């Protein structure tokens, strides 16, 4: 897979809107702990997959995109690993800030 140096702003914005809407819905839903755990895991993995082809050397050292990559690897290989809603919300905000700074075409 070819690595990308940039993404169209509309693609980043669309992904951000989608993830934000899903997080909002998860917060409002009365879900069992097991369903909530899996939904949060899937949302984190979905976020990584939206931008998995990004050039790693453009990521900020110790930044949110590197954290996201590590979280996705953990969740992929450890079926029991949970992810907290508050942490995911914070990570999402930081990931999109870094994407807009480092990868947005413009």
C-alpha positions as a Markdown table, in Angstrom:
| # | Residue | x | y | z |
|---|---|---|---|---|
| 1 | Unk | 0.0 | 0.0 | 0.0 |
| 2 | Unk | 1.4 | 3.4 | -1.0 |
| 3 | Unk | 1.8 | 5.8 | 1.9 |
| 4 | Unk | 0.0 | 9.1 | 1.7 |
| 5 | Unk | 1.5 | 12.5 | 2.4 |
| 6 | Unk | -1.9 | 14.2 | 2.5 |
| 7 | Unk | -5.7 | 13.8 | 2.5 |
| 8 | Unk | -8.3 | 16.1 | 1.0 |
| 9 | Unk | -9.8 | 18.4 | 3.7 |
| 10 | Unk | -13.3 | 17.1 | 2.9 |
| 11 | Unk | -12.2 | 13.5 | 3.6 |
| 12 | Unk | -10.7 | 14.5 | 7.0 |
| 13 | Unk | -13.8 | 16.6 | 7.9 |
| 14 | Unk | -16.2 | 13.8 | 6.8 |
| 15 | Unk | -14.3 | 11.3 | 9.0 |
| 16 | Unk | -14.3 | 13.7 | 11.9 |
| 17 | Unk | -18.0 | 14.3 | 11.6 |
| 18 | Unk | -18.8 | 10.6 | 11.4 |
| 19 | Unk | -16.6 | 9.7 | 14.4 |
| 20 | Unk | -18.1 | 12.6 | 16.5 |
| 21 | Unk | -21.6 | 11.5 | 15.7 |
| 22 | Unk | -20.9 | 7.9 | 16.6 |
| 23 | Unk | -19.3 | 9.0 | 19.9 |
| 24 | Unk | -22.3 | 11.2 | 20.7 |
| 25 | Unk | -24.7 | 8.3 | 20.0 |
| 26 | Unk | -22.6 | 5.9 | 22.2 |
| 27 | Unk | -22.7 | 8.4 | 25.0 |
| 28 | Unk | -26.5 | 8.7 | 24.8 |
| 29 | Unk | -27.3 | 5.0 | 24.3 |
| 30 | Unk | -28.1 | 2.6 | 27.1 |
| 31 | Unk | -25.8 | -0.2 | 26.2 |
| 32 | Unk | -24.7 | -3.2 | 28.1 |
| 33 | Unk | -21.0 | -3.0 | 29.1 |
| 34 | Unk | -20.0 | -5.7 | 26.6 |
| 35 | Unk | -21.7 | -3.9 | 23.7 |
| 36 | Unk | -20.3 | -0.5 | 24.7 |
| 37 | Unk | -16.8 | -2.1 | 25.0 |
| 38 | Unk | -17.0 | -3.6 | 21.5 |
| 39 | Unk | -18.5 | -0.4 | 20.0 |
| 40 | Unk | -15.6 | 1.7 | 21.4 |
| 41 | Unk | -13.0 | -0.8 | 20.2 |
| 42 | Unk | -14.6 | -0.8 | 16.7 |
| 43 | Unk | -14.7 | 3.0 | 16.6 |
| 44 | Unk | -11.0 | 3.3 | 17.5 |
| 45 | Unk | -10.1 | 0.7 | 14.8 |
| 46 | Unk | -12.3 | 2.5 | 12.3 |
| 47 | Unk | -10.5 | 5.7 | 12.9 |
| 48 | Unk | -7.1 | 4.1 | 12.4 |
| 49 | Unk | -8.3 | 2.4 | 9.2 |
| 50 | Unk | -9.5 | 5.7 | 7.7 |
| 51 | Unk | -5.9 | 7.0 | 7.8 |
| 52 | Unk | -3.9 | 3.8 | 8.0 |
| 53 | Unk | -2.0 | 4.6 | 4.8 |
| 54 | Unk | -0.5 | 7.8 | 6.1 |
| 55 | Unk | 3.3 | 8.4 | 6.0 |
| 56 | Unk | 4.6 | 7.5 | 9.4 |
| 57 | Unk | 7.6 | 9.9 | 9.1 |
| 58 | Unk | 5.2 | 12.8 | 9.0 |
| 59 | Unk | 3.6 | 11.9 | 12.3 |
| 60 | Unk | 4.6 | 14.0 | 15.3 |
| 61 | Unk | 6.9 | 12.0 | 17.6 |
| 62 | Unk | 4.9 | 10.9 | 20.6 |
| 63 | Unk | 1.8 | 12.4 | 19.0 |
| 64 | Unk | -1.8 | 11.3 | 18.8 |
| 65 | Unk | -1.4 | 9.5 | 15.4 |
| 66 | Unk | 1.3 | 7.3 | 16.9 |
| 67 | Unk | -0.8 | 6.7 | 19.9 |
| 68 | Unk | -3.7 | 5.7 | 17.7 |
| 69 | Unk | -1.5 | 3.3 | 15.7 |
| 70 | Unk | -0.4 | 1.7 | 19.0 |
| 71 | Unk | -4.0 | 1.5 | 20.4 |
| 72 | Unk | -5.2 | -0.1 | 17.1 |
| 73 | Unk | -2.4 | -2.7 | 17.3 |
| 74 | Unk | -3.3 | -3.5 | 20.9 |
| 75 | Unk | -7.0 | -3.8 | 20.1 |
| 76 | Unk | -6.4 | -5.9 | 17.1 |
| 77 | Unk | -4.2 | -8.4 | 19.0 |
| 78 | Unk | -5.9 | -8.4 | 22.4 |
| 79 | Unk | -9.6 | -9.2 | 22.2 |
| 80 | Unk | -10.0 | -8.3 | 25.9 |
| 81 | Unk | -8.4 | -4.9 | 25.9 |
| 82 | Unk | -10.9 | -2.2 | 26.7 |
| 83 | Unk | -10.9 | 1.4 | 25.7 |
| 84 | Unk | -12.5 | 4.1 | 27.8 |
| 85 | Unk | -15.0 | 6.5 | 26.3 |
| 86 | Unk | -13.2 | 9.6 | 27.8 |
| 87 | Unk | -9.8 | 8.5 | 26.5 |
| 88 | Unk | -11.2 | 7.8 | 23.0 |
| 89 | Unk | -12.9 | 11.2 | 22.9 |
| 90 | Unk | -9.6 | 12.9 | 23.9 |
| 91 | Unk | -7.6 | 10.8 | 21.4 |
| 92 | Unk | -10.1 | 11.6 | 18.6 |
| 93 | Unk | -9.7 | 15.3 | 19.2 |
| 94 | Unk | -5.9 | 15.1 | 19.2 |
| 95 | Unk | -5.8 | 12.8 | 16.1 |
| 96 | Unk | -7.9 | 15.2 | 14.0 |
| 97 | Unk | -5.9 | 18.2 | 15.2 |
| 98 | Unk | -2.7 | 16.4 | 14.1 |
| 99 | Unk | -4.3 | 15.3 | 10.8 |
| 100 | Unk | -5.3 | 18.8 | 10.0 |
| 101 | Unk | -1.9 | 20.2 | 10.9 |
| 102 | Unk | 0.3 | 17.5 | 9.1 |
| 103 | Unk | -1.8 | 15.9 | 6.5 |
| 104 | Unk | -4.6 | 18.2 | 5.2 |
| 105 | Unk | -4.2 | 19.4 | 1.6 |
| 106 | Unk | -4.3 | 23.0 | 1.3 |
